[in-house]
Amino acid sequence: MKKVVSLKSLLALLAVIFFVSSCEKDNEEMMESKTDNNIVTVAQGEEALSSLVSALLTADNSEGTDLVGTLSGEGPFTVFAPTNAAFTDLLESLDDFDSLEDFDTDEERAILTTILTYHVVAGVAAKSTDLSDGQIIPTVQGEELTINLEGGVFIDDATETDAEVVIADVEASNGVVHVIDKVMLPQAIIDAINDGEMNNETGTLVDVVVATEALSILEAAVIKAGLAETLSSEGPFTVFAPTDDAFVALLEILGDDYNGLEDFDTDEEMALLKDILLYHVLAAEVKAADLAAGEVPTALEDNSIEVIASGDTFVIGDASDVNANITATDIMASNGVAHTIDKVLLPQSAIDFVATLSLKTIVDTAVATDDLSLLVDALTQADAGLVETLNGAGPFTVFAPTNAAFLALLDVLGDDFNSLSDFDTDEEKALLVKVLTYHVIAGNAAFSTDLSDGQSIETVQGESVSISIKDGTVHIIDATDTNATVAIPDVEASNGVVHVIDKVLLPQEVLDALSAMSLKTIVEIAVETNDLSLLVEAFGKADAGLVETLSGAGPFTVFAPTNAAFADLLNILGDDYHSLADFDTDEEKDLLVQVLTYHVVAGTAAFSTDLSDGQSIETFQGENVSINLKDGTVHIVDATDTNATVVIPDVEASNGVVHVINKVLLPQAVLDALAPEVPNIVETAQSVDDLSLLVEALIQADAGLVEVLSGDGPFTVFAPTNAAFADLLDALGDDYHSLADFDTHDEKALLAKVLTYHVVSGAAVASTDLSNHQELVTVQGESLFAILNHGVFLKDKTDTLAKVIGADNETSNGIVHIIDKVVLPQEVLNLLNPSH
């Protein structure tokens, strides 16, 4: 059953609901409406809704409330808009409220916001035709409205009187407006009014705080910490309420960084403020007469206050050494009781926080310590944000080397590092960062009492340090052979702890880098080695950027020939190459580049222990070398028949490794380039003047013999001299003055038979391979016979032997023997003498 509400005392009684029901601000970003005619602008354009617009603007005067912005947003919304007359009726029923401007406190505007959001339905633009009788509609305020369609459109709120829709379906860009004749009231307001009338209470504990001038800072603190709703709930609670003077005294203790509650602005500080306030709250109603000495648990979990007898009264003890006096008791509220006190009670977490305020950060601690000035310089020189990091929240454990420790490190590094400013390249700064981060443990403030003998701790650099404790002294074990000793332990900082040590700790990564920095490049090693001077000269002579390449990052493996090895190569190359300076043409320089790059393996530093017998390794030149291991000695197999021997293995460089060898390695490509190309049979014939008629005959026959004898072979060719062909032409008579007279098809075929009778296919038969009366089957089909009698002769089908006058001319595809007669097969003799 609904209750008829008297609104005459609404202001006094509705204050109760300030912390019970409030409108949540729409946190989503408001989007610009598609047109200017959104719900707010529609209302602004209707004179009859001016009071509604004023009500929205008045409610928005409270921080965190933006009804105008919300109703100007994307929507969609359905708004039941009370007329000006409806608002006038509401105001007339209220004491001390002549206009909407009289809602001038946050509490009063909260009441107005609750009422206004009861008129808004979000997520739908419901026209009157969309409404049905008995339909229940949830509002933004949280309660529901009911639709009544008997005799019109009526809206049933929490009162006995329904609102009537007097103008329906006013469309806006973000929803629809229905004008109604009454300001509707939700049940929350009705219940609050009626409960106040029955119990005659003045309000919740929050209302008590709000109404007490001396508790204004507590009020602000409760709101800031988000506890207003909690302390407005059913309870019961007991609150020990610190006065404004108590809060001022606390702020003075906290120092210059805390001048007001607005300085509690980090998540950590907000959590602390909430803890402090909960530490003042008991989850029961305890009046002054109920106080008894002893520990009392508070709303801050696992934290108690102590009620301490003091004469005929009590004081309140917290985690500090100063007790709070109770200055007023038994201030009653609807959900509990309040007692004012003259001090802000502090739990242990607050005591710890106050203690940290007096501490410096790790960086500030180092800056304030003269003997750590070089550490500060190093952090700055590294230029990697380490100062900012170690000024951060932490916690960190830092092992801080003294100035003497840094000077000792610089002495070890040598002449290139006279001060920390000499770490000036990107590579050197990165090295310094690794050194410094090896002194830092993140996520933990490890005091000396937290360390144990043999303990291993991972550093920010990534490697670990170990702890050694001897005779009560802590030592730090790094990757070197010398431990660091903690000279000053447990220097507490606001974001961790510092242990001052007498040595700069070095991780293995840095030791490796320092070792590499002391090594020379492959080129520098070659330059400084007298027995590799010709190799260096060759690099320069090749003029192909090899010096720059082998001075680069690598890694490379280089097989470096000695000066004697280069001298041997020059001797092999002959009179045209007395020195490397004779490689002076582009072609010769390219040849030298191929030789040199055949000695380089890119992408790996292969020490002798990395090599295995039979291993094949691709060189920078492109061809492979092979590894031969005999009697513990490494040999390099190239494209020649002679292996190179490694005479000095494993010369370590900063960018790889050098193996000194006793021979210049030669790839097949270079061997091919150095060896003159052997002509084939046709090319050989063309190069010999006394065989010009043979070449002319091969062409004149027009039977593809030039192409065949330029092919792979092998062939053995008996090549008649020009005189031999002249004798043949004479014997043939007046019709054949030259080879050009073989011009008919039959004559060319005859010439082809003669020529193929001079060719043996499938073998390159040297004169020393011949035996007396050996039969030689020719391409023509008939055979020749070798006659060995004080020389080499050939017997054909005539009565005259052909004498070999120039034997064993090797070609790329066979062998040529020059003879003094054109040999003739029986087939040709028969064609030339058909009568026989």
TASUL-V751994 format. One record per backbone hydrogen bond with DSSP energy under -0.5 kcal/mol. NH is the residue of the N-H (numbers start at 1). CO is the residue of the C=O. Records with the same first field share a line. If there is no record, write none. Layout:
BEGIN
NH=CO  CO
END
This chain:
BEGIN
6=4
7=5
10=7
13=9
14=10
15=11
16=13
17=14
18=15
19=16
20=17
21=17
24=22
27=25
38=36
39=71
40=71
42=38
43=39
44=40
45=41
46=43
47=45
49=46
50=47
53=49
54=50
55=51
56=52
57=53
58=54
59=55
60=56
61=58
62=59
65=62
70=66
71=67
72=68
73=70
76=174
77=174
78=121
79=176
80=119
81=79  178
82=80
83=180
84=48
87=83
88=84
89=85
90=86
91=87
92=88
93=89  90
94=91
95=8
97=94
98=96
102=99
103=100
104=102
109=105
110=106
111=107
112=108
113=109
114=110
115=111
116=112
117=113
118=114  115
119=116
120=117
121=78
123=76
124=76
126=124
127=125
130=127
131=128
134=147
135=132
137=145
139=143
140=117  120
141=117
142=139  143
145=137
146=156
147=135
148=154
151=149
152=149
154=148  152
155=163
156=146  154
157=155
158=185
162=160
163=155
165=153
166=164  179
167=179
170=177
171=169
172=175
173=37
175=172
176=77
177=170
178=79
179=167
180=81
181=164
184=182
189=186
190=186
191=187
192=188
193=189
194=190
195=191
196=192
197=193
198=194
199=195
200=196
205=231
206=231
208=204
209=205
210=206
211=207
212=208  209
213=211
215=212
216=213
219=215
220=216
221=217
222=218
223=219
224=220
225=221
226=223
227=222
228=222
231=227
232=228  229
233=230
236=335
237=335
238=282
239=337
240=280
241=239  339
242=240
243=341
244=214
247=243
248=244
249=245
250=246
251=247
252=248
253=249
254=250
255=251
258=255
263=260
264=261
265=263
270=266
271=267
272=268
273=269
274=270
275=271
276=272
277=273
278=274
279=275
280=277
281=278
282=238
284=282
286=284
287=285
290=287
291=287  288
294=307
296=305
298=303
299=278  281
300=278
301=299
303=300
305=296
306=317
307=294  305
308=306  315
310=313
313=310
315=308
316=324
317=306  315
319=346
324=316
326=314
327=325  340
328=340
331=338
332=330
333=336
334=203
336=333
337=237
338=331
339=239
340=328
341=241
342=325
345=343
347=345
350=347
351=347
352=348
353=349
354=350
355=351
356=352
357=353
358=354  355
359=356
362=390
363=390
365=361
366=362
367=363
368=364
369=366
370=368
372=369
373=370
376=372
377=373
378=374
379=375
380=376
381=377
382=378
383=379  380
384=379
389=385
390=386
391=387  388
392=389
395=495
396=495
397=441
398=497
399=439
400=398  499
401=399
402=501
403=371
406=402
407=403
408=404
409=405
410=406
411=407
412=408
413=409
414=410  411
417=414
422=419
423=420
424=422
429=425
430=426
431=427
432=428
433=429
434=430
435=431
436=432
437=433
438=434
439=436
440=437
441=397
443=395
444=395
446=444
447=445
450=447
451=447  448
454=467
455=452
457=465
459=463
460=437  440
461=437
462=459  463
465=457
466=477
467=455
468=475
470=468  473
473=470
475=468
476=484
477=466  475
478=476
479=506
483=481
484=476
486=474
487=485  500
488=500
491=498
492=490
493=496
494=360
496=493
497=396
498=491
499=398
500=488
501=400
502=485
505=503
511=507
512=508
513=509
514=510
515=511
516=512
517=513
518=514
519=515  516
522=550
523=550
525=521
526=522
527=523
528=524
529=525  526
530=528
532=529
533=530
536=532
537=533
538=534
539=535
540=536
541=537
542=538
543=539  540
544=539
549=545
550=546
551=548
552=549
555=655
556=655
557=601
558=657
559=599
560=558  659
561=559
562=661
563=531
566=562
567=563
568=564
569=565
570=566
571=567
572=568
573=569
574=570  571
577=574
582=579
583=580
584=582
589=585
590=586
591=587
592=588
593=589
594=590
595=591
596=592
597=593
598=594
599=596
600=597
601=557
602=600
603=555
604=555
606=604
607=605
610=607
611=607  608
614=627
615=612
617=625
619=623
620=597  600
621=597
622=619  623
625=617
626=637
627=615
628=635
630=628  633
633=630
635=628
636=644
637=626  635
638=636
639=666
643=641
644=636
646=634
647=645  660
648=660
651=658
652=650
653=656
654=520
656=653
657=556
658=651
659=558
660=648
661=560
662=645
665=663
671=667
672=668
673=669
674=670
675=671
681=709
682=709
684=680
685=681
686=682
687=683
688=684  685
689=687
691=688
692=689
695=691
696=692
697=693
698=694
699=695
700=696
701=697
702=698  699
703=698
708=704
709=705
710=707
711=708
715=813
716=760
717=815
718=758
719=717  817
720=718
721=819
722=690
725=721
726=722
727=723
728=724
729=725
730=726
731=727
732=728
733=729  730
736=733
741=738
742=739
743=741
748=744
749=745
750=746
751=747
752=748
753=749
754=750
755=751
756=752
757=753
758=755
759=756
760=716
761=759
762=714
763=714
765=763
766=764
769=766
770=767
773=786
774=771  786
776=784
777=775
778=782
779=756  759
780=756
781=778  782
784=776
785=795
786=774
787=793
788=786
789=787  791
793=787  791
794=802
795=785
796=794
797=824
802=794
804=792
805=803  818
806=818
809=816
810=808
811=814
812=679
814=811
815=715
816=809
817=717
818=806
819=719
820=803
823=821
829=825
830=826
831=827
832=828
833=829
834=831
836=833
END
